[in-house]
Amino acid sequence: MKQKVLIVGLGLIGGSLAMNISKKEDVFLIGVDGDEATLNMALKQGVIHQASSDFKKAAIEADVCVLATPISVTINYLQQLNDIQLKKRLLVTDVSSVKNQVLAAANELNHPLLSFVGGHPMAGSHKQGYTAAKPHLFENAIYVLTPSVHATKEEAERLIDLFSETQARFLTFSTEEHDEMTAVISHFPHLIASSLVHQARNWQEKHPFLEQLAAGGFKDITRIASSNPKLWQDIFFQNRTLLLAMLDDWIQEMKKVRNYLADEEKEETYRYLFDAKQFRDGLPVREKGAIPSFYDIYVDIHDRPGAIYHVIGLLAQHAISIKNIQILEIREGITGVLRISFATSREQLESKEILDKQYEVMIQQ
């Protein structure tokens, strides 16, 4: 008999999970979403097998429930589940990026047929909604599980099997460990990215052409500021205590850098930048977290039809796999730069050797 899986919320994360879960032959997938067009699209594509607008009725049918909703909504659903007259055991999980309040609510569940294993797939996009969902979103990504006090090891393993098509890497952490680490490498960087955008917007009043110069590094470091504001408002306030502490740390860090510049401490400034580079370059390769780390090359190209295709074609002829590609500093009618990322240093060096014959190529040291 097929196990029935209920997924609530078919946005970027929920939709991408559904695309993977539906690949399993032993699963019947029920979708709940407030947007009828999204449900119809998921049904038409075969991503879900049944659409429902009745959460409680669908929960009674389900063996597993995935709450792919904002944190405050997830907590509300948990409270609803605690009062439902279930007919069989229901394993519940979520996708929230802050676990403290969700796990607190889960630990208070007293329904004899309910168990909860928290989940956080650490992958995403600056895009949002079901149309941005894709089955390979979680490939090689870290997927953190945070079991509640009611959950068993076997139930966590059951979720790992259910989500196996994602090809994610599953790790188990405590709530405190999870929230502190994600605050450092995900939540706080998002706050800083938004602040940099505001700073640029304020300076634009003085320099109207500033937005036309905002490319390359600025767009890279502020890309995540394009994410769903409502979602991130929820995250910030759910994790506000940690973020406030990190803001205090950041302000002290910036004061230190300011003193280096004010006192013309060139050696200290160099050491500061060098240490940051060493740590950043040492981040694990082949892991998708908040900051993917790959081996990059930079290729100068002319703005003409087929320019990118030719570069990629040369690498394809030598069976070299590209992990990421991005156009940097393109100027219409003149030149631009391709940043091409590889999983290994061997592929990086081999690609440079191949492209050096026809292009100006710089390797990232």
C-alpha positions, 0 to 999 in steps of 0.5 A: 500500500502506498504511503500518503504524504501531505505537503502544505505549501507548494512554494519554492521549497515545498514545490521542489520537495514535492517534485522529488517525493513524487518520483517515489513509486510508493507515495501518494502525494496530497497538496494543500496551498492557498493558491488554486492556480498553483494546485492546478499547475502541480496537478497538471504536471503530475507533481501531486496526485490530489489537491485539497483545500481542507487541511484537517481532512487531508491530515487525517488521510496522511501518514506523513505531513510536510509543513512547507510554510512560514514559521508562524503558520507552521506553529499554527498548523502544529497546534491544529494537528494536536486537536485533530482526531487522527485515525493513525500515526502521523509523522510531521516535519517542517522546512523552517530555517529557525527551529527554536519556537517550532521545536518548542511547539512540537515538544508540547504536543501531547497527541498520542499519534503525533510525532515531529522531526524538524527539517531545514533544507539549506538551499534556496533561490532569490526567486520565490513561488511554485514557478521557481521550484525545481527538483535539483534544488537540494542536490548536494545541499545540507539538509538538517534534521532536528527531532523533537522529544517525541520522535524516534531515530527510526522516524528520522530515518523514514524522512531521510528515505522519503526525501532520498530523491533530493540527493541532499546530505542529511545531518542531525543537530540540536535546535540550539546548534542549528539556530546559531549556525544558520544565524551566522551563515544565513540569517545575518548575511541576509540582514547585511545584504539588505543594509548594503542595498539601503546604503546604495539607495541613499547614495543614489540621491547624490549620484543618480548614475550609481545604479548603472555602476552597481554590477559585479561584486555589489550584485553578488553580495546583495543577491539574497536581498531580492528574496521574499521580504515577508519570509525574512521578516518572519525569520528575523523575528523568530531568531531576533535574540541571536541576530541582536547579539550578532549585530553587536558583534558586527558593530564592534568588528566595523569599529575595529576596521574603522580604526585601522583606516583612521590610524592608517594601519596598513599592515593590520588592514592587510592581515585583516583582508588576508585572514578573511580570504584564507577562511573564505577560500577554505570553505568546503568544496562541493557543499551547498550551504549558504555559501557554496565554495567552488574553484573559479576561472574568469574568462574575458569574452566579447559581446557577440552572438555565440560567445558564451556558447563557444566557451562552454563548447570547448569545455564540453569537448573535453568532458569537463563538468561546469558547476556554475556560470555567471556573466560579470561586468558585461558592457553592451557591444564591448566585452564582459567576463564569465565566471565559471565554477568547477568542483575540483582544482584539477578541472579548474586548471585543465579548463584554464589550459584549454581556454588560454589558447583563445581567451584571456583567462584568470584563475582564482588563487 
